[in-house]
Protein backbone atom coordinates (compact mmCIF):
# COMPACT_ATOMS: atom_id res chain seq x y z
CA UNK A 1 0.00 0.00 0.00
CA UNK A 2 1.35 3.39 -1.07
CA UNK A 3 0.41 6.09 1.45
CA UNK A 4 0.85 9.86 1.41
CA UNK A 5 1.44 11.44 4.82
CA UNK A 6 0.62 15.10 5.53
CA UNK A 7 1.72 16.88 8.72
CA UNK A 8 0.54 20.45 9.48
CA UNK A 9 -0.22 20.43 13.20
CA UNK A 10 1.98 23.38 14.20
CA UNK A 11 4.84 25.20 12.45
CA UNK A 12 6.25 22.53 10.14
CA UNK A 13 4.76 21.47 6.82
CA UNK A 14 5.69 17.83 6.24
CA UNK A 15 5.02 15.39 3.40
CA UNK A 16 6.11 11.79 2.94
CA UNK A 17 5.32 8.73 0.85
CA UNK A 18 5.50 5.36 2.59
CA UNK A 19 5.15 1.96 0.95
CA UNK A 20 4.05 -0.95 3.15
CA UNK A 21 6.48 -3.27 1.34
CA UNK A 22 9.43 -0.99 0.44
CA UNK A 23 9.33 1.37 3.41
CA UNK A 24 9.83 5.13 3.24
CA UNK A 25 10.24 6.30 -0.36
CA UNK A 26 10.55 10.06 0.16
CA UNK A 27 9.88 12.87 2.58
CA UNK A 28 10.27 16.64 2.63
CA UNK A 29 9.86 19.21 5.35
CA UNK A 30 9.50 22.97 5.53
CA UNK A 31 10.05 24.72 8.86
CA UNK A 32 8.50 28.08 9.75
CA UNK A 33 11.09 28.88 12.44
CA UNK A 34 12.32 32.01 10.65
CA UNK A 35 8.74 33.26 10.23
CA UNK A 36 7.94 33.04 13.95
CA UNK A 37 11.37 34.04 15.31
CA UNK A 38 10.51 37.75 15.54
CA UNK A 39 7.55 36.91 17.80
CA UNK A 40 9.43 34.56 20.13
CA UNK A 41 6.94 31.74 19.52
CA UNK A 42 4.45 30.25 17.09
CA UNK A 43 1.71 32.62 15.91
CA UNK A 44 -1.24 30.34 14.94
CA UNK A 45 -2.67 32.59 12.22
CA UNK A 46 0.70 32.98 10.51
CA UNK A 47 1.30 29.23 10.78
CA UNK A 48 -1.98 28.45 9.00
CA UNK A 49 -1.28 30.93 6.20
CA UNK A 50 2.20 29.56 5.62
CA UNK A 51 0.88 25.99 5.43
CA UNK A 52 -1.54 27.17 2.72
CA UNK A 53 1.35 28.78 0.84
CA UNK A 54 3.61 25.71 0.94
CA UNK A 55 1.26 22.72 0.85
CA UNK A 56 0.72 22.33 -2.92
CA UNK A 57 4.36 22.90 -3.99
CA UNK A 58 5.51 20.40 -1.35
CA UNK A 59 2.98 17.84 -2.53
CA UNK A 60 4.46 18.07 -6.03
CA UNK A 61 7.96 17.94 -4.54
CA UNK A 62 7.44 14.71 -2.58
CA UNK A 63 5.79 12.98 -5.55
CA UNK A 64 8.76 13.89 -7.76
CA UNK A 65 11.23 12.80 -5.08
CA UNK A 66 9.52 9.41 -4.74
CA UNK A 67 9.15 9.01 -8.48
CA UNK A 68 5.41 8.31 -8.35
CA UNK A 69 2.25 10.02 -9.55
CA UNK A 70 -0.71 10.93 -7.40
CA UNK A 71 -2.76 8.32 -9.28
CA UNK A 72 -0.48 5.62 -7.82
CA UNK A 73 -1.45 6.49 -4.24
CA UNK A 74 -3.54 3.91 -2.36
CA UNK A 75 -4.35 6.05 0.67
CA UNK A 76 -3.76 9.33 2.47
CA UNK A 77 -2.94 9.97 6.12
CA UNK A 78 -3.07 13.40 7.71
CA UNK A 79 -2.56 14.77 11.20
CA UNK A 80 -6.05 15.23 12.66
CA UNK A 81 -4.87 16.39 16.08
CA UNK A 82 -3.79 17.44 18.57
CA UNK A 83 -2.46 20.77 17.35
CA UNK A 84 -3.45 24.23 16.18
CA UNK A 85 -6.98 24.19 14.78
CA UNK A 86 -6.27 26.33 11.70
CA UNK A 87 -3.05 24.49 10.88
CA UNK A 88 -4.74 21.09 11.24
CA UNK A 89 -7.53 22.19 8.92
CA UNK A 90 -5.09 23.06 6.13
CA UNK A 91 -3.67 19.53 6.00
CA UNK A 92 -7.04 17.94 6.62
CA UNK A 93 -8.68 19.90 3.83
CA UNK A 94 -6.06 18.84 1.32
CA UNK A 95 -6.18 15.20 2.43
CA UNK A 96 -9.96 14.93 2.19
CA UNK A 97 -10.07 16.77 -1.15
CA UNK A 98 -7.42 14.47 -2.61
CA UNK A 99 -9.15 11.41 -1.23
CA UNK A 100 -12.42 12.47 -2.85
CA UNK A 101 -10.78 13.32 -6.17
CA UNK A 102 -8.69 10.13 -6.39
CA UNK A 103 -11.38 7.93 -4.80
CA UNK A 104 -8.96 6.49 -2.23
CA UNK A 105 -9.32 6.09 1.54
CA UNK A 106 -8.24 8.79 3.99
CA UNK A 107 -7.39 8.40 7.68
CA UNK A 108 -6.81 11.02 10.36
CA UNK A 109 -3.75 10.25 12.50
CA UNK A 110 -3.02 11.23 16.10
CA UNK A 111 0.05 13.47 16.11
CA UNK A 112 1.60 11.84 19.19
CA UNK A 113 0.99 8.34 17.85
CA UNK A 114 3.05 9.46 14.87
CA UNK A 115 5.90 10.52 17.17
CA UNK A 116 5.60 7.34 19.21
CA UNK A 117 5.94 5.18 16.08
CA UNK A 118 8.68 7.25 14.39
CA UNK A 119 11.47 4.88 15.61
CA UNK A 120 9.74 2.14 13.57
CA UNK A 121 11.21 3.84 10.48
CA UNK A 122 14.75 2.98 11.59
CA UNK A 123 16.82 -0.04 10.54
CA UNK A 124 16.45 -1.57 14.01
CA UNK A 125 12.93 -0.73 15.20
CA UNK A 126 11.80 -1.58 18.74
CA UNK A 127 9.59 -4.60 19.33
CA UNK A 128 6.36 -4.41 21.30
CA UNK A 129 5.82 -4.00 24.20
CA UNK A 130 7.75 -0.95 25.36
CA UNK A 131 7.48 2.18 27.48
CA UNK A 132 7.40 5.43 25.51
CA UNK A 133 8.56 8.81 26.77
CA UNK A 134 6.79 11.41 24.63
CA UNK A 135 8.66 14.62 25.29
CA UNK A 136 8.17 17.80 23.28
CA UNK A 137 7.14 21.44 23.52
CA UNK A 138 3.53 20.45 24.07
CA UNK A 139 3.67 17.05 25.78
CA UNK A 140 5.58 15.16 28.44
CA UNK A 141 4.04 11.73 28.94
CA UNK A 142 5.04 8.19 29.87
CA UNK A 143 2.98 5.60 28.04
CA UNK A 144 2.85 1.81 28.19
CA UNK A 145 2.70 0.54 24.59
CA UNK A 146 1.64 -3.06 23.98
CA UNK A 147 0.77 -2.55 20.31
CA UNK A 148 -0.42 0.11 17.89
CA UNK A 149 -3.34 1.80 19.60
CA UNK A 150 -2.92 -0.22 22.80
CA UNK A 151 -1.75 2.61 25.03
CA UNK A 152 -1.94 3.19 28.77
CA UNK A 153 -0.99 6.56 30.20
CA UNK A 154 1.43 6.05 33.10
CA UNK A 155 2.25 9.65 33.93
CA UNK A 156 2.31 13.16 32.47
CA UNK A 157 3.31 16.71 33.29
CA UNK A 158 0.97 18.49 35.66
CA UNK A 159 2.00 21.88 34.23
CA UNK A 160 4.61 22.76 31.59
CA UNK A 161 5.92 20.20 29.14
CA UNK A 162 9.69 19.66 29.25
CA UNK A 163 10.21 21.32 25.87
CA UNK A 164 8.04 24.24 26.94
CA UNK A 165 10.21 24.66 30.07
CA UNK A 166 13.32 24.69 27.86
CA UNK A 167 11.82 27.38 25.63
CA UNK A 168 10.60 29.57 28.50
CA UNK A 169 13.93 29.32 30.31
CA UNK A 170 15.74 30.27 27.11
CA UNK A 171 13.47 33.29 26.83
CA UNK A 172 14.44 34.38 30.36
CA UNK A 173 18.07 34.27 29.21
CA UNK A 174 17.25 36.26 26.06
CA UNK A 175 18.31 33.40 23.76
CA UNK A 176 17.25 33.19 20.14
CA UNK A 177 14.08 31.31 19.11
CA UNK A 178 13.62 28.36 19.17
CA UNK A 179 15.13 28.49 22.61
CA UNK A 180 15.33 24.81 23.52
CA UNK A 181 18.04 23.75 21.04
CA UNK A 182 19.98 27.00 21.66
CA UNK A 183 19.93 26.39 25.43
CA UNK A 184 21.14 22.81 24.92
CA UNK A 185 24.00 24.04 22.74
CA UNK A 186 25.05 26.65 25.32
CA UNK A 187 24.91 24.01 28.05
CA UNK A 188 27.87 22.29 26.39
CA UNK A 189 30.07 25.25 27.44
CA UNK A 190 28.80 25.26 31.03
CA UNK A 191 29.45 23.41 34.29
CA UNK A 192 26.22 21.83 35.49
CA UNK A 193 27.48 21.22 39.03
CA UNK A 194 28.00 24.92 39.79
CA UNK A 195 24.35 25.47 40.75
CA UNK A 196 22.08 23.15 42.71
CA UNK A 197 18.88 22.72 40.68
CA UNK A 198 15.91 20.75 42.04
CA UNK A 199 14.74 17.49 40.44
CA UNK A 200 10.97 18.06 40.67
CA UNK A 201 8.80 15.22 42.00
CA UNK A 202 11.63 12.66 41.98
CA UNK A 203 11.48 12.47 45.80
CA UNK A 204 7.86 11.31 45.61
CA UNK A 205 6.41 8.07 44.25
CA UNK A 206 4.60 8.12 40.94
CA UNK A 207 5.31 8.91 37.30
CA UNK A 208 3.90 12.43 36.91
CA UNK A 209 6.12 15.43 36.12
CA UNK A 210 6.23 19.10 37.05
CA UNK A 211 8.60 21.65 35.53
CA UNK A 212 7.11 25.00 36.57
CA UNK A 213 9.14 25.10 39.81
CA UNK A 214 12.33 24.52 37.86
CA UNK A 215 11.62 27.65 35.83
CA UNK A 216 11.04 29.66 39.01
CA UNK A 217 14.35 28.41 40.43
CA UNK A 218 16.09 29.48 37.22
CA UNK A 219 14.52 32.93 37.30
CA UNK A 220 15.72 33.41 40.89
CA UNK A 221 19.24 32.37 39.87
CA UNK A 222 19.25 34.89 37.04
CA UNK A 223 18.06 37.65 39.39
CA UNK A 224 20.65 36.87 42.05
CA UNK A 225 23.62 36.64 39.66
CA UNK A 226 23.06 39.47 37.26
CA UNK A 227 25.59 42.25 37.32
CA UNK A 228 25.33 45.72 35.80
CA UNK A 229 23.34 44.23 32.92
CA UNK A 230 19.89 42.62 33.18
CA UNK A 231 21.56 39.23 32.66
CA UNK A 232 24.48 37.46 34.38
CA UNK A 233 27.91 37.24 32.73
CA UNK A 234 28.33 34.84 29.81
CA UNK A 235 29.95 31.99 31.76
CA UNK A 236 27.21 32.14 34.38
CA UNK A 237 24.62 31.90 31.60
CA UNK A 238 26.43 28.81 30.27
CA UNK A 239 26.43 27.28 33.75
CA UNK A 240 22.73 28.02 34.29
CA UNK A 241 21.92 26.40 30.94
CA UNK A 242 23.97 23.34 31.86
CA UNK A 243 22.43 23.06 35.33
CA UNK A 244 18.89 23.47 34.01
CA UNK A 245 19.38 20.88 31.26
CA UNK A 246 20.92 18.39 33.68
CA UNK A 247 18.00 18.80 36.09
CA UNK A 248 15.45 18.12 33.32
CA UNK A 249 17.44 15.15 32.00
CA UNK A 250 17.88 13.67 35.49
CA UNK A 251 14.16 14.08 36.21
CA UNK A 252 13.15 12.38 32.96
CA UNK A 253 15.68 9.58 33.53
CA UNK A 254 14.44 8.83 37.06
CA UNK A 255 10.85 8.62 35.86
CA UNK A 256 11.75 6.41 32.89
CA UNK A 257 13.59 3.95 35.13
CA UNK A 258 10.58 3.83 37.45
CA UNK A 259 8.22 3.24 34.54
CA UNK A 260 10.28 0.34 33.19
CA UNK A 261 10.44 -1.31 36.60
CA UNK A 262 6.72 -0.75 37.22
CA UNK A 263 5.71 -2.28 33.88
CA UNK A 264 8.45 -4.95 33.96
CA UNK A 265 9.56 -3.98 30.45
CA UNK A 266 13.10 -3.60 29.14
CA UNK A 267 12.62 -1.32 26.13
CA UNK A 268 12.21 2.45 26.19
CA UNK A 269 11.26 4.60 23.20
CA UNK A 270 11.86 8.35 23.44
CA UNK A 271 10.03 10.48 20.88
CA UNK A 272 9.18 14.11 20.22
CA UNK A 273 11.36 17.17 19.72
CA UNK A 274 13.23 16.92 23.04
CA UNK A 275 14.26 13.33 22.20
CA UNK A 276 16.88 14.91 19.92
CA UNK A 277 18.67 16.28 23.01
CA UNK A 278 22.12 14.67 23.08
CA UNK A 279 22.50 14.77 26.86
CA UNK A 280 19.14 13.05 27.35
CA UNK A 281 20.10 10.25 24.97
CA UNK A 282 23.50 9.78 26.63
CA UNK A 283 22.06 9.71 30.13
CA UNK A 284 19.27 7.26 29.31
CA UNK A 285 21.58 4.90 27.44
CA UNK A 286 24.08 4.88 30.32
CA UNK A 287 21.54 4.51 33.13
CA UNK A 288 19.29 1.95 31.45
CA UNK A 289 22.15 -0.27 30.27
CA UNK A 290 22.98 -0.91 33.92
CA UNK A 291 19.91 -3.13 34.24
CA UNK A 292 19.77 -4.49 30.70
CA UNK A 293 17.22 -2.09 29.21
CA UNK A 294 17.49 -0.63 25.70
CA UNK A 295 16.72 2.87 24.41
CA UNK A 296 15.26 3.51 20.96
CA UNK A 297 14.76 6.82 19.18
CA UNK A 298 14.25 8.16 15.69
CA UNK A 299 16.95 9.79 13.60
CA UNK A 300 17.32 13.51 14.28
CA UNK A 301 15.18 14.65 11.33
CA UNK A 302 12.26 12.52 12.55
CA UNK A 303 12.34 13.74 16.17
CA UNK A 304 10.56 16.98 15.30
CA UNK A 305 7.25 17.09 13.40
CA UNK A 306 7.44 15.39 10.00
CA UNK A 307 5.31 13.71 7.37
CA UNK A 308 7.13 10.35 7.51
CA UNK A 309 5.80 9.42 10.94
CA UNK A 310 2.26 10.31 9.84
CA UNK A 311 2.58 8.27 6.65
CA UNK A 312 3.82 5.24 8.62
CA UNK A 313 1.17 5.45 11.35
CA UNK A 314 -1.55 6.07 8.77
CA UNK A 315 -0.40 3.12 6.67
CA UNK A 316 -0.78 0.76 9.64
CA UNK A 317 -4.30 1.97 10.33
CA UNK A 318 -5.32 1.88 6.66
CA UNK A 319 -4.02 -1.69 6.38
CA UNK A 320 -6.13 -2.56 9.43
CA UNK A 321 -9.21 -1.27 7.59
CA UNK A 322 -9.61 2.11 9.28
CA UNK A 323 -11.15 4.91 7.27
CA UNK A 324 -12.11 8.51 8.06
CA UNK A 325 -15.14 10.25 6.68
CA UNK A 326 -14.40 12.62 3.81
CA UNK A 327 -16.06 15.36 5.84
CA UNK A 328 -13.17 17.28 7.40
CA UNK A 329 -12.59 16.37 11.05
CA UNK A 330 -9.78 17.68 13.27
CA UNK A 331 -9.36 17.45 17.04
CA UNK A 332 -7.11 20.08 18.70
CA UNK A 333 -7.27 18.19 22.04
CA UNK A 334 -7.21 14.41 21.69
CA UNK A 335 -6.15 11.96 24.45
CA UNK A 336 -3.72 9.35 23.08
CA UNK A 337 -5.22 6.56 25.18
CA UNK A 338 -8.61 7.03 23.49
CA UNK A 339 -7.32 5.52 20.22
CA UNK A 340 -8.50 2.11 19.05
CA UNK A 341 -6.10 -0.83 19.01
CA UNK A 342 -5.10 -2.57 15.78
CA UNK A 343 -3.42 -5.92 15.19
CA UNK A 344 -0.24 -6.25 13.18
CA UNK A 345 2.09 -3.71 11.58
CA UNK A 346 4.07 -3.58 8.35
CORZI-V999200 format. One record per pair of residues at least 12 apart in sequence whose ideal C-beta (glycine too) atoms are under 6 Angstrom apart, sorted by sequence separation. I is the first residue (numbers start at 1). J is the second residue. D is the distance in whole Angstrom. If there is no record, write none. Layout:
I&J&D  I&J&D
This chain:
79&91&6  142&154&4  167&179&4  170&182&6  256&268&6  4&17&6  15&28&5  78&91&5  132&145&5  142&155&5  167&180&5  170&183&4  200&213&5  78&92&5  166&180&4  200&214&6  3&18&5  14&29&5  35&50&6  130&145&5  141&156&4  116&132&5  2&19&5  12&29&6  13&30&4  78&95&4  129&146&4  140&157&4  163&180&6  166&183&6  32&50&5  1&20&4  12&31&5  76&95&5  128&147&5  198&217&6  221&240&6  11&32&4  140&161&5  76&98&6  112&134&6  139&161&5  140&162&5  275&297&5  320&342&4  76&99&5  138&161&6  30&54&5  276&300&5  137&163&4  218&244&6  266&292&6  135&162&5  136&163&5  137&164&5  266&293&5  267&294&5  268&295&5  269&296&5  270&297&5  276&303&4  80&108&3  83&111&6  275&303&5  75&104&6  82&111&6  316&345&5  28&58&6  75&105&5  76&106&5  77&107&5  79&109&6  249&279&5  253&283&5  273&303&6  11&42&5  73&104&6  249&280&5  253&284&6  273&304&5  77&109&5  79&111&5  28&61&5  214&247&6  260&293&6  28&62&5  245&279&6  249&283&5  253&287&5  11&47&5  26&62&5  51&87&6  47&84&6  13&51&5  48&86&4  52&90&6  26&65&4  48&87&5  51&90&4  55&94&6  26&66&4  44&84&5  47&87&5  13&54&5  25&66&4  44&86&6  48&90&6  8&51&5  15&58&5  13&58&6  17&62&6  194&239&4  165&211&4  169&215&6  197&243&5  15&62&4  168&215&6  172&219&6  190&238&3  191&239&5  195&243&4  199&247&6  207&255&6  17&66&4  169&218&5  189&238&4  190&239&4  202&251&6  158&208&6  165&215&6  172&222&6  192&242&4  197&247&4  159&210&6  160&211&5  190&241&5  192&243&5  199&250&5  207&258&6  155&207&3  157&209&4  158&210&5  160&212&5  186&238&6  190&242&3  199&251&5  202&254&5  207&259&6  154&207&5  155&208&5  159&212&4  187&241&4  192&246&4  186&241&4  187&242&4  183&241&5  187&245&4  173&237&6  142&207&5  4&73&5  140&209&5  2&72&6  9&79&5  2&73&5  2&74&5  3&75&5  4&76&5  5&77&5  6&78&4  7&79&5  1&74&5  10&83&6  3&77&6  9&83&3  10&84&6  169&244&6  9&87&6  8&87&5  9&88&6  8&90&5  8&91&3  6&91&4  162&248&6  6&95&5  184&277&6  24&121&6  9&111&5  154&259&5  163&273&5  163&274&5  162&274&5  142&259&5  144&263&5  133&256&6  131&259&5  131&260&6  131&263&6  131&265&5  130&265&6  129&265&6  136&272&3  137&273&6  40&177&5  130&267&4  131&268&5  132&269&5  133&270&5  134&271&6  135&272&5  136&273&4  134&272&5  136&274&6  130&269&5  135&274&4  37&177&5  126&267&5  126&269&5  119&269&5  118&271&6  116&271&5  115&271&4  115&272&5  148&316&5  126&296&4  119&296&5  119&297&6  119&298&5  118&298&4  118&302&5  153&337&5  151&336&5  151&337&5  121&308&6  149&339&5  118&309&4  121&312&6  149&340&5  150&341&4  149&341&4  149&342&5  148&342&5  114&309&4  117&312&6  114&310&5  117&313&5  148&345&6  114&313&5  113&313&5  109&310&5  109&313&5  109&314&5  107&314&5  107&317&5  107&318&5  105&318&6  107&322&5  108&324&5  107&324&5  105&323&5  106&324&5  110&334&6  112&336&5  100&326&5  99&326&6  110&339&6  96&326&5  79&310&6  96&328&5  77&310&5  77&311&6  93&328&6  92&328&5  77&314&2  92&330&5  89&330&6  88&330&4  75&318&4  85&332&5  81&330&5  80&330&5  81&331&3  82&332&6  80&331&6  81&332&6  82&333&6  82&334&5  81&334&4  29&306&6  27&307&5  27&308&4  24&308&6  16&307&4  14&306&4  15&307&4  16&308&4  12&305&4  14&307&3  18&311&4  18&312&5  16&311&4  20&315&6  18&315&5  7&305&5  7&307&5  5&307&4  7&310&5  5&310&4  5&311&3  3&311&5  5&314&6  3&314&6  3&315&4  20&346&5
